[in-house]
Amino acid sequence: QVVLVESGGGLVQAGGSLRLLCTASRRTFNAYPKGWFRQAPGKEREFVAGITWDGAATLYADSVKGRFTISRDNAKNTVYLQMDSLKPEDTAVYYCAVASPVARTMPTMPEEYNYWGQGTQVTVSS
């Protein structure tokens, strides 16, 4: 059974920070890109940030660029999302995901990811 466990979500005021963590149950996932997505009520799931298997390259959605930072520690099977300068429009359920072995080097579409966490709620109050 593949498990991705997310943590770190919560309620924060605008301008505040949160750090999300996602720990995988399989060490083999260290060989694949990982990403963070989010889904707000009534909206489609959208790409937030991605990182290559070795952490050498990252990619961000324009809406979070300069405020969010993705990183990974393969020794701990964990990927992180540091979120600073949070805005009310960042409110959503955040999901971590592991890319398919046949995905691009930096996949951005949900269908390019095979495994998903259960999601963690992030709420930013104004």
Z-matrix of the N, CA and C atoms (Angstrom, degrees):
N
C 1 1.456
C 2 1.524 1 109.48
N 3 1.318 2 114.55 1 122.72
C 4 1.454 3 119.73 2 179.63
C 5 1.514 4 108.89 3 -85.20
N 6 1.315 5 116.09 4 133.03
C 7 1.453 6 120.18 5 -179.67
C 8 1.515 7 110.71 6 -132.72
N 9 1.319 8 114.98 7 132.67
C 10 1.458 9 121.97 8 169.71
C 11 1.516 10 105.96 9 -119.34
N 12 1.294 11 117.68 10 119.82
C 13 1.459 12 121.61 11 -176.44
C 14 1.521 13 109.52 12 -111.27
N 15 1.314 14 115.04 13 119.75
C 16 1.459 15 121.28 14 179.62
C 17 1.517 16 110.39 15 -100.71
N 18 1.311 17 115.31 16 151.75
C 19 1.456 18 121.47 17 175.76
C 20 1.522 19 109.16 18 -154.64
N 21 1.325 20 115.82 19 167.56
C 22 1.453 21 120.22 20 174.76
C 23 1.509 22 115.68 21 105.22
N 24 1.315 23 117.34 22 -6.99
C 25 1.452 24 118.85 23 178.36
C 26 1.519 25 111.57 24 -71.78
N 27 1.330 26 115.23 25 172.97
C 28 1.465 27 119.23 26 178.99
C 29 1.510 28 111.95 27 161.91
N 30 1.326 29 114.26 28 -164.86
C 31 1.463 30 122.19 29 -179.64
C 32 1.526 31 108.80 30 -105.85
N 33 1.321 32 116.15 31 130.82
C 34 1.459 33 120.95 32 -178.84
C 35 1.520 34 108.51 33 -143.98
N 36 1.316 35 116.17 34 151.57
C 37 1.461 36 120.48 35 176.31
C 38 1.518 37 110.44 36 -78.46
N 39 1.306 38 115.71 37 155.86
C 40 1.460 39 120.64 38 176.72
C 41 1.526 40 109.77 39 -55.79
N 42 1.327 41 115.11 40 137.52
C 43 1.450 42 120.86 41 -176.83
C 44 1.511 43 113.74 42 92.92
N 45 1.318 44 116.73 43 -11.71
C 46 1.454 45 121.82 44 -178.45
C 47 1.521 46 112.33 45 -83.37
N 48 1.335 47 114.13 46 -174.99
C 49 1.466 48 121.32 47 -176.37
C 50 1.529 49 111.03 48 -131.82
N 51 1.316 50 114.49 49 152.40
C 52 1.458 51 122.41 50 170.90
C 53 1.522 52 107.62 51 -143.49
N 54 1.343 53 116.43 52 153.72
C 55 1.448 54 120.79 53 173.20
C 56 1.519 55 108.64 54 -124.97
N 57 1.317 56 115.11 55 120.81
C 58 1.457 57 121.54 56 177.57
C 59 1.532 58 109.24 57 -94.17
N 60 1.325 59 114.87 58 144.07
C 61 1.454 60 121.65 59 175.92
C 62 1.513 61 109.11 60 -124.61
N 63 1.318 62 116.10 61 148.88
C 64 1.461 63 121.64 62 175.88
C 65 1.526 64 107.35 63 -141.19
N 66 1.319 65 115.85 64 115.43
C 67 1.460 66 121.23 65 -179.18
C 68 1.517 67 109.52 66 -109.36
N 69 1.321 68 115.71 67 131.57
C 70 1.464 69 122.14 68 -177.58
C 71 1.520 70 110.59 69 -98.10
N 72 1.321 71 114.64 70 150.37
C 73 1.465 72 119.87 71 -179.30
C 74 1.515 73 112.02 72 -85.60
N 75 1.333 74 116.60 73 -13.79
C 76 1.457 75 120.23 74 -177.94
C 77 1.514 76 111.48 75 -114.55
N 78 1.316 77 115.71 76 127.01
C 79 1.440 78 120.62 77 178.12
C 80 1.532 79 111.44 78 -67.56
N 81 1.348 80 116.64 79 -25.41
C 82 1.467 81 120.57 80 -178.78
C 83 1.523 82 111.49 81 -63.60
N 84 1.332 83 117.62 82 -22.32
C 85 1.463 84 120.18 83 179.15
C 86 1.526 85 112.04 84 -66.96
N 87 1.309 86 116.54 85 -13.43
C 88 1.451 87 118.70 86 177.94
C 89 1.526 88 111.88 87 -65.29
N 90 1.323 89 116.88 88 -15.43
C 91 1.464 90 120.40 89 -177.41
C 92 1.523 91 112.49 90 -87.79
N 93 1.324 92 117.94 91 -0.94
C 94 1.458 93 120.73 92 -174.31
C 95 1.525 94 111.85 93 -120.50
N 96 1.347 95 115.76 94 156.26
C 97 1.461 96 118.03 95 172.61
C 98 1.527 97 110.55 96 -62.56
N 99 1.311 98 115.40 97 153.01
C 100 1.459 99 120.70 98 175.48
C 101 1.518 100 109.12 99 -128.93
N 102 1.310 101 114.88 100 156.00
C 103 1.452 102 118.60 101 -177.96
C 104 1.507 103 112.95 102 -145.53
N 105 1.310 104 114.84 103 163.78
C 106 1.449 105 123.12 104 171.86
C 107 1.532 106 107.93 105 -117.87
N 108 1.315 107 115.68 106 134.42
C 109 1.453 108 123.44 107 175.18
C 110 1.522 109 107.86 108 -124.32
N 111 1.337 110 115.93 109 167.05
C 112 1.458 111 119.62 110 174.43
C 113 1.522 112 109.24 111 -144.35
N 114 1.317 113 114.13 112 155.20
C 115 1.456 114 119.88 113 179.26
C 116 1.517 115 108.84 114 -141.46
N 117 1.316 116 115.47 115 118.26
C 118 1.460 117 121.93 116 176.52
C 119 1.526 118 108.22 117 -93.58
N 120 1.335 119 118.03 118 157.73
C 121 1.460 120 120.83 119 -179.65
C 122 1.522 121 111.83 120 -55.24
N 123 1.326 122 115.83 121 130.47
C 124 1.450 123 121.09 122 177.91
C 125 1.513 124 115.42 123 77.46
N 126 1.334 125 116.66 124 4.76
C 127 1.458 126 120.35 125 -178.57
C 128 1.526 127 110.20 126 -120.74
N 129 1.326 128 115.42 127 162.24
C 130 1.450 129 120.65 128 177.69
C 131 1.532 130 109.85 129 -78.43
N 132 1.321 131 113.72 130 157.55
C 133 1.460 132 119.04 131 176.16
C 134 1.521 133 108.60 132 -67.47
N 135 1.326 134 116.35 133 133.02
C 136 1.462 135 119.77 134 -176.94
C 137 1.522 136 111.76 135 -126.39
N 138 1.312 137 114.47 136 148.65
C 139 1.458 138 122.47 137 177.87
C 140 1.528 139 109.93 138 -68.44
N 141 1.330 140 116.02 139 136.00
C 142 1.461 141 121.46 140 177.70
C 143 1.525 142 110.49 141 -111.90
N 144 1.325 143 116.44 142 -51.89
C 145 1.468 144 120.31 143 -176.97
C 146 1.520 145 109.07 144 -159.71
N 147 1.338 146 115.08 145 152.07
C 148 1.453 147 120.43 146 177.81
C 149 1.513 148 110.27 147 -140.88
N 150 1.333 149 115.03 148 158.83
C 151 1.459 150 120.55 149 -178.78
C 152 1.511 151 108.69 150 -145.04
N 153 1.339 152 116.57 151 138.57
C 154 1.457 153 121.03 152 178.55
C 155 1.524 154 110.60 153 -69.35
N 156 1.326 155 115.78 154 168.52
C 157 1.456 156 120.07 155 -172.53
C 158 1.533 157 112.07 156 -59.86
N 159 1.332 158 115.70 157 -31.91
C 160 1.458 159 119.15 158 -176.30
C 161 1.518 160 112.77 159 -100.04
N 162 1.325 161 117.04 160 2.30
C 163 1.459 162 120.37 161 -179.77
C 164 1.515 163 114.18 162 76.90
N 165 1.325 164 117.46 163 6.98
C 166 1.457 165 120.24 164 -175.39
C 167 1.520 166 112.85 165 -73.87
N 168 1.312 167 116.82 166 -25.24
C 169 1.463 168 120.54 167 -178.06
C 170 1.520 169 110.10 168 -136.39
N 171 1.318 170 114.90 169 145.54
C 172 1.466 171 121.54 170 177.27
C 173 1.523 172 108.87 171 -133.65
N 174 1.320 173 114.80 172 161.05
C 175 1.463 174 121.08 173 179.18
C 176 1.515 175 108.14 174 -144.98
N 177 1.322 176 116.28 175 141.21
C 178 1.457 177 120.94 176 -177.45
C 179 1.519 178 111.37 177 -130.24
N 180 1.321 179 115.36 178 149.00
C 181 1.450 180 119.95 179 168.79
C 182 1.527 181 108.44 180 -66.57
N 183 1.312 182 115.74 181 148.09
C 184 1.465 183 119.78 182 -178.87
C 185 1.527 184 111.61 183 -57.52
N 186 1.316 185 116.66 184 -33.06
C 187 1.456 186 120.89 185 -175.46
C 188 1.530 187 113.47 186 -68.48
N 189 1.334 188 117.37 187 -18.63
C 190 1.465 189 120.01 188 -178.15
C 191 1.515 190 113.06 189 -118.52
N 192 1.314 191 117.00 190 -4.83
C 193 1.467 192 121.27 191 -176.87
C 194 1.531 193 110.10 192 -58.08
N 195 1.324 194 115.56 193 132.28
C 196 1.452 195 120.54 194 -179.38
C 197 1.510 196 114.06 195 88.14
N 198 1.342 197 117.10 196 -12.00
C 199 1.477 198 120.81 197 -179.66
C 200 1.527 199 111.74 198 -115.72
N 201 1.332 200 117.09 199 -32.76
C 202 1.459 201 121.64 200 -177.90
C 203 1.528 202 109.71 201 -109.12
N 204 1.333 203 115.22 202 149.22
C 205 1.460 204 121.27 203 177.38
C 206 1.516 205 109.46 204 -135.43
N 207 1.328 206 115.94 205 124.62
C 208 1.456 207 121.14 206 176.35
C 209 1.523 208 108.70 207 -100.38
N 210 1.322 209 115.87 208 142.10
C 211 1.457 210 120.78 209 177.06
C 212 1.530 211 107.77 210 -151.18
N 213 1.309 212 115.53 211 169.19
C 214 1.455 213 119.10 212 179.35
C 215 1.519 214 110.20 213 -147.06
N 216 1.321 215 114.65 214 150.69
C 217 1.456 216 122.20 215 175.20
C 218 1.522 217 106.43 216 -127.34
N 219 1.320 218 116.33 217 98.11
C 220 1.461 219 119.98 218 -175.72
C 221 1.533 220 112.12 219 -66.75
N 222 1.302 221 117.76 220 -24.45
C 223 1.463 222 119.80 221 176.80
C 224 1.529 223 111.41 222 -65.76
N 225 1.332 224 115.73 223 -24.66
C 226 1.465 225 121.55 224 179.09
C 227 1.523 226 112.43 225 -108.30
N 228 1.334 227 117.34 226 5.36
C 229 1.475 228 121.96 227 -178.79
C 230 1.536 229 111.14 228 54.76
N 231 1.304 230 117.22 229 35.84
C 232 1.456 231 121.10 230 -170.81
C 233 1.529 232 111.30 231 -127.89
N 234 1.330 233 114.75 232 140.53
C 235 1.454 234 121.89 233 172.13
C 236 1.527 235 107.38 234 -119.06
N 237 1.327 236 115.54 235 143.41
C 238 1.458 237 121.56 236 -175.29
C 239 1.525 238 110.58 237 -119.74
N 240 1.322 239 114.92 238 155.19
C 241 1.461 240 120.92 239 170.31
C 242 1.523 241 107.27 240 -135.39
N 243 1.320 242 115.67 241 105.32
C 244 1.457 243 121.35 242 175.50
C 245 1.520 244 108.05 243 -86.13
N 246 1.319 245 116.24 244 122.89
C 247 1.461 246 121.03 245 -176.47
C 248 1.522 247 108.62 246 -118.25
N 249 1.304 248 116.77 247 115.00
C 250 1.463 249 123.16 248 179.50
C 251 1.526 250 109.90 249 -116.11
N 252 1.320 251 115.47 250 164.14
C 253 1.466 252 121.23 251 178.75
C 254 1.524 253 111.03 252 49.32
N 255 1.306 254 116.31 253 47.67
C 256 1.454 255 120.89 254 -175.57
C 257 1.519 256 111.41 255 -65.24
N 258 1.336 257 114.23 256 146.60
C 259 1.457 258 122.80 257 -179.57
C 260 1.525 259 109.17 258 -121.03
N 261 1.324 260 117.59 259 156.02
C 262 1.477 261 119.40 260 177.50
C 263 1.525 262 112.55 261 -55.13
N 264 1.322 263 117.55 262 -32.71
C 265 1.474 264 120.14 263 179.92
C 266 1.525 265 112.96 264 -71.56
N 267 1.325 266 118.11 265 -6.31
C 268 1.460 267 120.98 266 173.67
C 269 1.525 268 111.99 267 -82.48
N 270 1.319 269 116.99 268 -6.42
C 271 1.457 270 121.06 269 -179.97
C 272 1.525 271 110.64 270 -61.60
N 273 1.330 272 116.31 271 125.02
C 274 1.464 273 121.92 272 -177.33
C 275 1.519 274 108.68 273 -178.79
N 276 1.330 275 114.97 274 172.12
C 277 1.453 276 120.44 275 166.28
C 278 1.531 277 106.90 276 -88.54
N 279 1.312 278 116.19 277 128.34
C 280 1.458 279 121.99 278 -178.09
C 281 1.524 280 109.82 279 -103.68
N 282 1.329 281 115.33 280 133.73
C 283 1.458 282 122.60 281 -178.28
C 284 1.528 283 110.19 282 -121.92
N 285 1.317 284 115.92 283 138.68
C 286 1.455 285 119.04 284 168.38
C 287 1.527 286 108.05 285 -98.85
N 288 1.324 287 115.63 286 156.80
C 289 1.454 288 119.69 287 -176.18
C 290 1.523 289 110.18 288 -151.87
N 291 1.320 290 114.55 289 153.25
C 292 1.462 291 122.55 290 176.50
C 293 1.521 292 108.30 291 -111.25
N 294 1.329 293 115.81 292 131.20
C 295 1.452 294 120.10 293 -175.06
C 296 1.521 295 112.21 294 -73.21
N 297 1.320 296 113.41 295 155.83
C 298 1.464 297 121.29 296 174.69
C 299 1.533 298 109.24 297 -66.58
N 300 1.334 299 117.26 298 149.36
C 301 1.470 300 119.79 299 176.97
C 302 1.521 301 113.79 300 -60.88
N 303 1.342 302 117.60 301 -20.97
C 304 1.465 303 120.50 302 -178.52
C 305 1.523 304 111.86 303 -101.80
N 306 1.315 305 117.71 304 8.09
C 307 1.460 306 120.64 305 -179.90
C 308 1.531 307 110.70 306 -73.01
N 309 1.322 308 114.64 307 168.03
C 310 1.455 309 120.49 308 174.55
C 311 1.528 310 110.77 309 -64.10
N 312 1.313 311 115.08 310 170.48
C 313 1.458 312 119.28 311 179.43
C 314 1.521 313 111.10 312 -60.28
N 315 1.333 314 116.53 313 -36.76
C 316 1.459 315 121.25 314 179.13
C 317 1.529 316 108.11 315 -132.25
N 318 1.307 317 117.20 316 81.17
C 319 1.466 318 119.48 317 -178.24
C 320 1.524 319 112.15 318 -73.45
N 321 1.327 320 115.62 319 146.00
C 322 1.462 321 121.05 320 -178.77
C 323 1.527 322 113.08 321 -126.86
N 324 1.329 323 117.08 322 -7.14
C 325 1.456 324 120.19 323 -178.02
C 326 1.518 325 110.23 324 -98.70
N 327 1.341 326 118.26 325 141.03
C 328 1.474 327 119.81 326 -178.86
C 329 1.526 328 112.82 327 -56.07
N 330 1.332 329 117.40 328 -35.25
C 331 1.468 330 120.15 329 -177.20
C 332 1.526 331 112.35 330 -70.15
N 333 1.319 332 117.93 331 -9.31
C 334 1.458 333 121.18 332 176.87
C 335 1.531 334 112.01 333 -87.98
N 336 1.307 335 116.41 334 0.18
C 337 1.466 336 121.66 335 -178.89
C 338 1.521 337 109.81 336 -113.06
N 339 1.322 338 115.02 337 135.87
C 340 1.463 339 120.53 338 -175.73
C 341 1.519 340 114.04 339 -94.40
N 342 1.315 341 116.82 340 -36.55
C 343 1.462 342 121.16 341 -172.20
C 344 1.525 343 109.54 342 -123.43
N 345 1.337 344 113.84 343 140.38
C 346 1.457 345 120.67 344 -174.99
C 347 1.517 346 110.70 345 -132.25
N 348 1.330 347 114.53 346 147.81
C 349 1.452 348 119.58 347 170.95
C 350 1.514 349 110.53 348 -80.44
N 351 1.325 350 115.27 349 179.04
C 352 1.466 351 120.61 350 -175.93
C 353 1.525 352 112.01 351 -83.20
N 354 1.318 353 116.65 352 -12.72
C 355 1.456 354 120.85 353 179.05
C 356 1.519 355 112.27 354 95.24
N 357 1.314 356 115.53 355 148.49
C 358 1.463 357 121.69 356 176.47
C 359 1.527 358 108.19 357 -136.43
N 360 1.322 359 115.60 358 134.46
C 361 1.465 360 120.79 359 -174.58
C 362 1.526 361 110.24 360 -80.02
N 363 1.316 362 115.18 361 132.31
C 364 1.461 363 122.25 362 171.90
C 365 1.520 364 107.12 363 -120.76
N 366 1.326 365 116.19 364 122.86
C 367 1.453 366 121.50 365 179.80
C 368 1.528 367 108.76 366 -124.24
N 369 1.330 368 115.64 367 124.65
C 370 1.460 369 120.93 368 -179.17
C 371 1.524 370 107.76 369 -114.60
N 372 1.310 371 116.01 370 118.19
C 373 1.460 372 120.65 371 -179.12
C 374 1.528 373 110.45 372 -91.88
N 375 1.326 374 114.65 373 149.17
C 376 1.476 375 119.35 374 -178.34
C 377 1.522 376 111.20 375 -89.54
